[in-house]
Amino acid sequence: MTPSLIPREPMVQGLLGGILVALGYLLGRVLELIWQAADLPRMRGRLALVGNIVFAALVAGFSIWTLTFSFEWQNELRAKMGMELADAKHLAQILLAGTGTFALFFLIGALVAALFRWVRDRFYRFMPPRRANVLGVVTVALLLFVVTRDGIFDRVVTGLDESFEAAQMLFDIAPDLPESPDQAGSEASLIDWAAMGQPGRDFVLDGPDADAISAFTGKPALDPIRVYVGRANGESPQERAELALAELIRLRAFDREVLIVTSPTGTGWMDPGSHDPVEYMHNGDIATVSAQYSYLQSPLALVLETRTGLNQATALLDVVHSYWRTLPKDRRPRFYVHGLSLGAWSSMYATNLFRLADDPIDGAFWTGPPFPSRFWQQAQNAREPSSPWVLPIIGDGSFVRFASHFSDASQAIADWGEMRIVFLQYSSDPIVFYDPSSLWRAPPWMNEPPAEDVSKHLVFIPVVTQFQLALDMALSFGTPPGHGHAYFAQDYISPWVEVTAPADWNATDTKRLKAHCDIGYQLGCQNR
């Protein structure tokens, strides 16, 4: 019932409570079995009755206390995120959901126990009881693993993948292809429009054109180049990467001032709140390329298709960077990499040491980096001890800087060096700040004063905090823009300025562009 990073609705709170009660019950039963197996003494009679009454009273009292204050805790977090406050505690809904969830898991446990007893009874016929008990446990564990991992699990994954592929509207109801031969997916393009998928088609069609950019800047502008290769456009990551390069060459993308290689989210979505502003600030003299690797939502893709995203990002960056290196240094575009969420993770993986040291790229901008990202972890752990975990300071700030909704990465001891890297992360984003070790110890950020949009009532509880943060990850996309995992245009703009250093750009231009861009993080900027 204690708050975590993301506000919880009553039904979700009940589900979380039911799961944790079921887990607590399971751990209690396991400890009881171990105690009995060790033939240790047990309380009996009046002493046991008094002990049960005392413990039951403590549990009931603590439960009433948490139920009473949970309403205040959740509303405090909602207020910090600018959300509408809850008007009632909904205790009945919470208790019903929690009880139902516990009952479901209890039933599953009873069925597993019954299966164990049935298997053990079969073994009793031809082996001693102790051996039958051990082999019964092993047999049931292996059976459950095989059934869930190679049966139910695989079928669920396959079903999800196929359902999301169908939802991409790949072939049958694709809109008309672009009329201009200078757009990916047109008749002159090397990329099949129908196979590109909805996220790619949205990315190609919805960005600002030269007229929209010129109307904002007051200067002649170019139509930005956007290249997107859908998962169905090629059989392998390498094939899709080479197709992307061929299209870039066809569109003369390497004649532009700026080239960005970006990795999409798990579904293939490209955040317009990120890509629209950078095209405005460079007057359209920019090319962006991406390749899709999955149809699943990012949390599912992170767990179920871990290597797919890494392989696609590596193949695309290898192919494009290798060609870029062959061009004269004074005639090729400045080279940047970018990614949001799972795209940030795969982009970081692809941006290895050789690309940072041998004919290096010009910079990187990674948003909402998932907690397993190795490069992000290295940067976090290199922070100055006096700086907060959620917004660390790295050295003198000439190479790596961090931004958030209350810091734009413009402040540092030293000026930028030849390469610029910026991480944008919200302090309430559990995709970034989930910590697997929170099962037994508090994450580093919980040992510091809470950030602006983090509850002051957040406390570490072994096991419980792990489940709270895991649930937060599933809820992190539903927060208002600027919190959780909902990144939006206004917070992208200043970091893009820091990373790409647009010519003749000043603080007034940044302010104007923020006003021009829509406050909805999924809506990008006013392009038409």
Sequence and secondary structure as in RCSB ss.txt:
>XXXX:A:sequence
MTPSLIPREPMVQGLLGGILVALGYLLGRVLELIWQAADLPRMRGRLALVGNIVFAALVAGFSIWTLTFSFEWQN
ELRAKMGMELADAKHLAQILLAGTGTFALFFLIGALVAALFRWVRDRFYRFMPPRRANVLGVVTVALLLFVVTRD
GIFDRVVTGLDESFEAAQMLFDIAPDLPESPDQAGSEASLIDWAAMGQPGRDFVLDGPDADAISAFTGKPALDPI
RVYVGRANGESPQERAELALAELIRLRAFDREVLIVTSPTGTGWMDPGSHDPVEYMHNGDIATVSAQYSYLQSPL
ALVLETRTGLNQATALLDVVHSYWRTLPKDRRPRFYVHGLSLGAWSSMYATNLFRLADDPIDGAFWTGPPFPSRF
WQQAQNAREPSSPWVLPIIGDGSFVRFASHFSDASQAIADWGEMRIVFLQYSSDPIVFYDPSSLWRAPPWMNEPP
AEDVSKHLVFIPVVTQFQLALDMALSFGTPPGHGHAYFAQDYISPWVEVTAPADWNATDTKRLKAHCDIGYQLGC
QNR
>XXXX:A:secstr
    SS   HHHHHHHHHHHHHHHHHHHHHHHHHHHHTT     HHHHHHHHHHHHHHHHHHHHHHHHHHHHHHH
HHHHHTT    S   HHHHHHHHHHHHHHHHHHHHHHHHHHHHHHHHHHTTS HHHHHHHHHHHHHHHHHHHIII
IIIHHHHHHHHHHHHHHTT STT     SSTTSTTSTT SS HHHH HHHHHHHHHS  HHHHHHHHSS     E
EEEE GGG SSHHHHHHHHHHHHHHTTGGGSSEEEEEE  TT    HHHHHHHHHHTTT EEEEEE   SS HHH
HHHHSHHHHHHHHHHHHHHHHHHHHTS TTTS EEEEEEETHHHHHHHHHS HHHHHSS  SEEEEES  TT HH
HHHHHHTS TTS TTS   TTSSSEEEEBTTB S   SS   SSEEEEE  TT HHHH  GGGGTS  GGGGS  
 TTS TT    TTHHHHHHHHHHHHGGGS TTSTT   HHHHHHHHHHHH  TT  HHHHHHHHHHB SSTTT B
   
